[in-house]
Amino acid sequence: IFTIKASSIASIVTVRDLLGQAQYVGNIYYDNITPLLAAAILYLVLVQIVERLIRWADRALKPAPLAGAKGKRPNQLQVVS
């Protein structure tokens, strides 16, 4: 959720805009629960999509381990000869 709030997506779809539209639709049709539930589900789906994209990007951009380190990166304090 923090990633969405801190990114440029927040300028397009913010929680206040989403909930404001849900309340607007609820006031028109005299049903506040259904639009708010739909907004909550939409926000959860958006959060899950962004979270999975960030996890994928993190794995894709992770550097490969060093050749002589047996799968572990050496500590910066250790001297590798």
PyMOL commands that set and color helices and strands:
alter all, ss='L'
color gray80, all
select helices_A, chain A and resi 2-6+9-12+15-29+33-60+67-69
alter helices_A, ss='H'
color red, helices_A
deselect
rebuild
show_as cartoon
